[in-house]
Amino acid sequence: MVPRTTGADHAMQRRRNAGRKMRVLHLAAALPIAALAPSHGRAQEIVQVEGGRLAGVGGAVRTFLGIPYAAPPVGRLRWRPPQPAEPWDGVRDAKAFGPDCHQPEYYPELRGPRQSEDCLSLNVWTPAKAGEALHPVMVWIYGGAFTTGSGSHPSYDGTEFAKRGVVLVTLNYRLGLLGFMAHPALTAESPEHASGNYGVLDQIAALRWVRRNIAAFGGNPDNVTVFGQSAGAMTTEAMLVSPLAHRLFDRAILQSVGALRPSLTLAQAEANGLSVGADLNILRGLPPEELTERLGRGSGGDRDVSSPRPLGVVVDGYVMPSSDRTAFTDGRYSHIPLIVGSNEDEGGGMARGAPLGTVADYQEYMRRNFGADAPRALAQYPAAGDADVRPQLARLFGDTQFNFGTRTMLRCIAREQRQLWRYLFTRRRDDGTAAPIHGAELQYVFGTLGARHRGARRPYDATDSALSRTMMDAWVRFATTGDPNGGGLPPWPTYDAASDNYLELGRTIAARASGERPQLDFLDKFAQKPR
């Protein structure tokens, strides 16, 4: 259940009310926005936030980029919770993205000027004009396996959301070993006796900044929707469970969430950290590029599906008091309106890169992952010949990493609330033949079908554009009202556990019910067995 209201909650509400009065004053000062020197033919605009004044770019959609929401996590602050950003004198330029957090070279199209540990910044796109009512706020958290990604990615441009009346925020959070490494020495120096979830703590700090400052951009701090994909959906799910994020957002959209995967315990995460290096002083003195290189050494294309990933959200007893399975089973999460969905072929991309080409390889992989249950697993995902291995791996990866956990999580939530909607994205882009894999929906959600992704632009047609508009309108409707229905949108029934129903988002948009999935039943029973 949602935690009970306490005296501390009332005190926090009084502080929020006082802060709201301050934000209204900021809004009154900022949104008769001063036009200064033009920037590339567009007026410069000034807003006042808690750190000082910011100069963004004007127009129908106003943009403010590279805003620090926390102090640079460098030196003694490496592997520590984010600290408040230092205020600045004068007017800070906010017309360019800040640096991207350190990561392997994966997205050549990122728009940050460079990679840096000094990367805890956020970006705001706003349609607000003086005198208007405050707009709903949407905060995007990118995915990328906890190792790559940025709020500067062109696929996540907030212009189209802002045109629909939303104040859109993207943010950077620490990645890889800098964002998710636990270590016994870090746990020992922590007042909370926890380590590893620094990237999640960054996101929580950014949401607190949004609550305190977004009214200066015309956003409503009491109507905040967090939405994320893949690792970004998993950290959003973690914040649904974490008491540290309670009441920081009002709705959430989880796109391709890896729910109920095996959880990293603090002890397991600390052991992984020791494999990076035993001496914390030495690790703190390493260049960040060296830590990124060490991260790459430990990656493998055939990672197990039945054990925790070496980097990710840690059940540390502080940020995450328990596993997500335990929290959702027990009802200990924020009961807020939710949209949860996935793509038709979530595991297809993972299967392409797996170094398993023969039936013998596949059978050994299944034995390694399922032990005594391997015969039952092979019966659910049979491969009679080598040609069957990749298709079965795609099904196995999709079901173990996304589908079974999503279904179980939805069933748990549906016992306690009705404001719950599920989708399945099935659109074959440009009427191609391949089913959509993990991440295929992202440019539809943001209306950025022409943006570069991993260096390339993909073709699209009028059907893709129409679907993108419908998805954006549904996401905005949900962020505005807490319900994706209305405004001429296709009817979207709430989730019913008995039928496991969903809205298909594809060439057609229609409400459907799932058939029986014995594979998901097997995986759910297997996941509950003690290890």
N, C-alpha and C positions, 0 to 999 in steps of 0.2 A: 504493500500500500504506500501511498504518498506519505512521507514523514509528517507527523503531527506538527501543528503550529506551536511554537514555543515563544518564551519571552525574547529570546535572541532573534526569532523571526520578526516579532513586532518591532524590535529595535532596528533591524535591517530595513523594515518597511518604512520606518520614520526617516532613516537616512536616505532611502530611495525617494521619498516624497520631497525631502529637502533638496536632494540632487535634481529632482525633476523641475523644481522652481528655478534652480540655477540654469538648467538646460533651456528652459523657456526664455530666460533672459539672454542666454547665448544665441538662441534662435532669433530672437528679436533683433539682436545686434548683428547677426551673421547673415540672415537671409534677405534683408534689404541689401544684398551682397554688393560690396564695393567693387566696381570695375576699375582695374588698374591698367597697366600697360598690356596691350594685346599680345597673345602668344599664338603664333602661326595663324593670325587673322581672327583669333577668338579671345574674348576678354578674359583677363585673369580675375579670379574670384577669391574672396577671403572669408574664412570661417575661424571661429575661436573655439578651441578645445582645451582640455585641462592642461596640456603642455605648452600651449602658446597659440599663435596665429599660423594658419596654413594658407598658402596660395595655390589654388587649383585652377582648372581650366573650365571656362563657362560654355554656354550653349544650351540647347534644349535638354541635354543630359550633362550635368556637371560632374567632373571627375577630380578626385583627390587621391593621389597615389603615394605609396611608400611612406605611410604614416607610422611612426614607431608606436607600438602598444606596450613594449617592455624594453628594459635595458638590454644592451648587447650581452648575450650569454658567453662572454669570453673571459679568459684568465681564470680568476678564482670563481667566476660564475658558470664556468663550463660544468655541465652535469649538476646543476642546481636549479631549483624552481625559478621561474622567471621573476624578475624584480621590476619595480615601477620604472618607466622611462623617465629620463631627466628632462625637465622643461628646457625650452630654448628661448633665446632673446630674439626680438624682431619677428620677421615673417619667414617661416620655413617654406621652401619650395616643395610643392606636392604635385608636380606635373610629370613625374617619371617614376616608374616602379623602383622599389628598393632591391637590393641584392637578393638572389635566390639562396636558399640554404644549401650547404654542401651536399653533393650527391654525385653518383656516377653520371657520365655524359650519356643521356638517354633522350632528352628532348632538345634538339637544336633550336627550336623556335621560342624558347623561353625569353621573355622580354626584360628580365632583370639585367642590370649592367654587368654583373659578374656573380660569382659565388663567394659567400662570406659567412663567417659565424655571426656577424652582425646582420641578421636577416629577419628579426622579429618585427615585421611591419604588416600593415593591412592596406587595402584599397577600397574606395567608396565610389559608387556611381549613384547619382541621385537626380530625380526629376523635380525636386522641391523648388517651389517659388515662394516668395514672401506672402504671408497671409493665408497660405493653404493649411488644411488640417495635416497632422503628421501622417506619414506614409508607413505601411508595413515594411518590415526589415527582413531580408533574407541573408544569411551568412553561409557561405560555401566553404566546405572543407574537402580539399582534393585527396584523391587516392594516389597509389603508386607503391604498394607493397611496403609502406613505412620507410622507403629508401629514396624515392624520387617524387617530383612534383613541385608545383609552385602556384601561388595566386596570380602570377603574371602570365600564365599560359593563355595563348589567344583563344583557345576553346572555351575559357571561362570568362570571357569579356562580359561585363555586366550591362552593356548598353541596351540590349533588347529588353532585359528585365526592367531597367529604369524607365524605358519608354512605356511600359505597362503599369507604371505607378508604384514600383517597388524601389526602396533604397537597398542596393545590392552591395554586399561586402565580401571580398575574398581576403584570405590571410595566408601568411607563411608560418609554418611550425617546424621545429627541428626534426631532422630526418636521420635515418641510419643509426650508427653508433652514438652520434651526438644527441640524438633524440630519444633513443629507446634502449640504451645499454644499462643494465643493472650490474652491480659489482658489490662484493661484500664490504669493501672499504667505503663505497658510497652509502650503503645502508648504515654503516656504523657512524658516519658523520651526520646523518640525517636526523633531525629532531623527531621525525615521524617513523624512523627505523624502516625506511622504504627507499627504493631506487628503481629507475628504469622507465618511468612514464613521463619523461620531460616533455615530449611532444604533445601529450594530452594536456599537461599543465599549461603549455603555451596556448592551446586552444581555449582553455578555461580563462586564462588571463585576457585573451582577445575578446571573449564574450563579456567579461566584466567591463572592459574598456567600452565596448559597444553600448552596454546598459548606461554607462555614465556619460557618453559623449554623442551618441548617434542623433539626438534631437538637434544638435547644431547643424546637421545635414538634412534636417527635415524628416528624420526617421522616428518612428514611435518606439521608445525603449520598452514599452509594455506589450509589444506585438512583434516578437522575434522568432523567426523560423530558421532552424539550422538544417542544412541539407548537405549530404556528402555521399561519395561513391567509394566502394571497395575499402581500402584502409581508412578513408575519410568517413565512410559509413560505420566502420567498426569502432572508430574513436567516438563518433556520435552516439553509437549504442553504449559505449563505455560511459559517456556522460549522462545517458539516461539512468544508469545504475549508480554513478558516483554521487555521494552526498556533497562533494565539492562543487558540482555543477547544478545543484538543485535550484530551480527557479531562475536560472540564467537564460532559458529560452522557453517558448510557449508551444511550439509545434516542431515536428521533425520529419524529414524525408530521408529514408535509408535506401540508397540505390546499390544493389549488388553487395549486400552486407554479408560478411563471413561470420554469421552468428553461430554460436555454440560449437565452434571449432575447439579442439583441445587447447586449454588455457595454459599459459606459462605461469608456473608458480614463481614466487620470489626466489626460492632456492635454485630452480632450474635456470632462471634468468641470470642469477649471480654466477652460476657455473659457466654459462655462455660468456659472461663478461670476463671471467678469469682466463678463458681461452684466448681472449684478445690481448691480455697482459695482466700480470699479477700486481705490478707496482702502479698504484694510482697516480703517484707523483710523476712518474715517467709518462703515463698516458695523458695526464693534463698538460704536459709540455710538448706533446707531439703536434706537428702541424696538422690542421684538419684534413689536408689532402692525404696524409698518411693513414688517418683513420678511415677515410673513404676507400683507400686501397686495401686496407685490412678487411673491410667489410666485403669487398669483392672476392677475396680469397676463399671465404667460407660459403659462397653461394653455390648451389647445385641445381641442375636442371631436372633431377628426378627426385625432388624432395618428397619425404613421406607425407601421406595424407592423414595418418592416424596419430601423429605426434605434433606438439606445438612447433610453430615456426621459431627460428632462433631469435628473431626480432619482432616485437609487436607489443600489444597491451599486456601488462603484467598484473597478475592478481597479487598486489603488494600489501593489502590490508589497509591502505590509506586512500589512494585514488580509486582503486578497485577493491572494495571490502570482500568480494566473493567473485566466483566465476559468473559469467552472464547466465549460464543455465540455471544456477542456483538462484540468482536474483529474479529471473523471470518466473521460475517455478514457484517461488515464495511470494511473488507480488511486490518485491522491493525494488521499484523503479519509478520514475516520474510518469504518472498517468496523464499523458498529453496526447492530442490528436497526432496520428502517425500515418504516413504513406510508406509502404515497404514494397520493393519490387526487384525484379531480376531480368536477365536477358535469356533468350531461348537457348543459346549454346554457350553458357558461361565458361565451360571448360575447354572449348575448342582451341583457344590461343595457347593455353598451358600444354595441351596435348601435342601441339606442333613442335614445341621445344624440348619435349621429354626424350632422353636418349634410350628409348625402349622400342625396339623395332620388331622383335620376334615373339612368338608365343612363349618360348622358354623364358625370355626376359620378363615378360608380363606376368607369368605365373610366379616367378621368384619375387617380383615386386609385390604381388598380392600376398604371398606368404610372409614377407617382411612386415607388411602393414597390418595384416589381419590374423596372423598366427594360426591358432586352431580353427578360427572361423574362415580361413581362406577358401575352403571348398564351397561354403555358402556364399562368400563374396563372388567367387568365380561363376557360381550358378546365376547370380544376379547380373553379372557383367561378363558374359561368356565370349571367349575369343577362340574360334575353331581353327583359324589360320592367321598368318602374319598380317593379312590385309584387314583383319578385324581389330588389331591392337589399337591403332590410333582412334577409331570411332569409339571403342569401349573406354579408352583412357579419357576421352573428352567427356563421356557420360559420367565416369567415375569422379573426375576432377570437379565437374560442375555440381554433382550431387553432394560430394563430401565437403567441398569448400563453400558452397552457397545454398543449395536447394533444401537439403534436409534440415539444416539449422534454421533457415528462414521459416519453413513450415512449422517447426516445433515452437519457435519463438512466437509466431503469429497465433498459434493455438493457445499458448499461455496467456497472451495479452487479451485475446478475445474472451476469455473467461471473466475479465474484469472491466472491459470498456467496449463501447460500440464505435467510437470515433477512430476507425481503423480501416484502411483501404490497401488493397494489394493490386499490383500491375505485373504484366509480363510483356516485355518488349520483344516483338517478333519481326520488325521491319527489316527486309533485305534491301539495303541501300541501293538506289538507282536500279531497282528491280533485278538485282543480281541473284545468284543461286545460293550463296552461302548464308546460313543462318547467323544472326547477330551474336558476336562473341562478347566477352567481358569488355566493358567500356564503350560499346558501340552506340549507346544511347546519349552519350555526353553532349555531343554537339547539337543534338535535337533539343535537349533541355535548355541550352543557352541560346539557341537560334544562331549558331555559329557554324553552319554546315560548310562554309567556305574557308574556315580557318585551317592552318597547317597543324598537323599532328604527326609527331615523329618525323618532321621534315617534309611531309607530303600533304597535298590536298586531294581529297577523294571526290569523285563525281557524285552528283545528286540530282534529283528531278523534282517536278512539281509536287508529286505525292510526298516526297521527303519534306519539302518545305511546308506543306499543309499539316503534316503530322507534327512537325516541330512547333508550329504555331499553336496547335491544340495542346501539346504537352506544356508549353510555356504558360498558356492561359490557365490550364488546370493547376499547375504549380503555384501560380500567382493567386488564383482563386482560393486555394487551400491556405496560403500564407495570409490572405486578407481575412478570411471568414472561418478558417478551421475545417472547411469542407470543400472538396474539389468539384462539387456539383453546382449547377446553376450557370447563369450567364450564357445560355445557349450551348453549353458543353455537353458532350455525350454523357448519358447517365452512368454513374459509377457506384454500384451498390457497395455498402460496407461489407467487411470481411465476415464470412461465416465459416467456422471451423469444420462443420460437417461436410460442406461441399468444397472447401478449399478454393473458393471462387476468386476471380481476378478480372481486371479489365485488360483485354488484349490491346496493345498499342502497336499496330502494324499497318499493313495495307488497308485493313479494315480495323475499326475500333468498336469492340463489342464486349459485353460482359459474358464471361464463360465460367464453367466449373471444371475443376481438375478431375481426371479419372484416378483410379487406384494407382498407387506408386509403391509396389512391394520393395523396390530398391531403397526408397526413403525409410520405409518401416524397418528394414534390416539395419540400415545405418544408424537410425535412432536407437535401436536396441543395443547395437554394438557400442555406441558412444556412451551409454549409461553403465557399461560393465566396468568394474573397478580395474585399475591398471597397477 
